[in-house]
Amino acid sequence: MEASAASPPITAALVRIVVAGAHRALEARKQQVNDLNVYPVPDGDTGTNLLLTVNSVVDELNRVPDDADRAELCDLVANAALMGARGNSGVILSQIVRGAMEALKEADGAAPLDVAGTMRRATDTAYRAVRRPVEGTMLTVLREMTEAAEAGAADTEQSELLSSMVEAGWASVERTPTLLKVLADAGVVDAGGYGLVVLLEGMMGADSRAGDGAAASLSLVPAVEGEQEGADSLYTYCTSFLLRGGGLDGPELERLLQPLGDSLLVVGTDTQIKVHLHTDEPGTVLGLATARGTLSQIEIDNMREQTAARYARLRGQSFAPVVVGETQVIAVVAGDGVSELFHSLGAGPFVAGGQSMNPSAEDLMRAVALAEAPGIILLPNNKNIIMAAEQVAELSPKNVVVVPSRSMQAGLTAMVSFDPQNPLDVNVEDMTHALAQVVTGEVTRAVRDTLVDGIQVTEGSFIGMVEGEVLVSNDDLFEAARVVTERLVVGGKELVTVLTGSGAPEQEVQEAATQLQETFTEVEFEVHRGGQPLYPLLLAAE
């Protein structure tokens, strides 16, 4: 690989930067990963377990001197990952780290980093650690990223090679439901694989999109209808611990534990072994282990209770499958309430994005790849996303048209005219006509003092805008909203839709919405919880 400039020496300082990036990226997406965790059985929370495993490495690196030699550094990182491994996913991640560190430790210190070789060693080590590897999990995603690295290793610059690995990773995550029926039935991608690619993106410094990058279009939410999908496990307790001693025999311990449960992982050395097992007999498991050494980091979690908590959290945002007819709408949204409203009108899949977090054309292209209808409409729902959406429509081999909605509230108005059974051209005409009839406004907080549109704006005040024009700056949320609404209803508008979001205390937002209804009695109001960030109120009049 020709990558001399892109391959700096492996030092403690460099590893700290890389691991910190991975940690930051996963921390931003932890709950997304947790909510995808439905396979093979509820087992803690995948995002949390991965993050805690990385935390252990971060803590250890903070204690490593900058002048530590590479062999010592690699041993410390591998050991920290093993010691901190939580849950099934965390143990597998520790083995990925172990394999990578073994490869780096043995490499020629003067040679450029062998990305493909390091990934292959990590993959082989992880597969060996799992008694019965299942395709459609994080192992599959890891292997396919490795294969991408090997395919381009001979003639690709390192930065391009890493980018191709990430691309292959997201493509692999997309395919996981085709490999595991339980994922397809639940409407999710594999949580461990998702988390693994997030980690790699963070290592590359590609997490600056603050949790709204390529993965956003994959963050499908499992439907919660009737019985809880995948909630029943053969065993109740997720049991894990670290065993220390001398002359430990991992294979023997594995044979003894195998009859006591499933999802067994026994990994480590002859002096310390990490064990993970689903069982109904955690006491028996711990007894077998204490007869062979000293235990620490003991965790016993009731998976059924975890499942109940997870599904209670998801029930408020669960979506039934989108009806796929002649036309499908992909909408860019921000806020769980906004997502629910778009879904109720027939939109899906979604791409997370909005003000200050604009998705890329690649993010939109991934969502288009998930759409199944012969005709696809992109609703950008933000003026800064329209150009990227148009680029996707031009490049995609599918029949894609952009309906240029400039705000989420305008997009919702357009969705009222959407019928999935109508042909693409009919829906485009109807939705474009609906957009022409709506006037939109918004209230947010000013981030600095400025003079705009003849209005003196002070930092922290509420500013009200209609179609992008600043009308008011006021310390009172209702007063700002009143001025906006007054402009919106000019010309006989009869219906005002209000989406409540963040950017002000919830009680203050609700009171402002109520006061608007009491003030403009000649207008009908529809108030919905949008949950959108930064904007306490989004308004649309028609």
Buried (B, 14 or more C-beta within 10 A) or exposed (E): BEBEEBBEEBBBEEBBEBBBBBBBBBBBBBBBBBBBBBBBBBBBBBBBBBBBBBBBBBEBBEEBEEEBEBEBBBBBBBBBBBBBBBBBBBBBBBBBBBBBBBBBBEBEEEEBBBBBBBBBBBBBBBBEBBEEBBEBBBBBBBBBBBBBBBEBBEEBBBEEBBBBBBBBBBBBBBBBBEBBEBBBBBBBBBBBBBBBBBBBBBBBBBBEBEBBBBBBBBBBBBBBEEEBBBBEBEBBBBBBBBBBBEEBBBEEBBEBBEEBBBBBBBBBEEEBBBBBBBBBBBEBBBEBBEEBBEBEBEBBBEBBEBBBEBBEEBEEBBBEEBEBBBBBBBBBBBBBBBBBBBBEBBBBBBBBBBBEBBBBBBBBBBBBBBBEBBBBBBBBBBBEBBBBBBBBBEEBEBBBBBBBBBBBBBBBBBBBBBBBEBBBEBBBBBBBEBBEEBBBBBBBBBEEEBEEEEBEBEEEBBBBBBBEEBBBBBEEBBBBBBBBBBBBBEEEBEBBBBBBBBBBEEEBBBBBBEBBBEEBEEBEBEBBBBBBBBBBBBBBBB
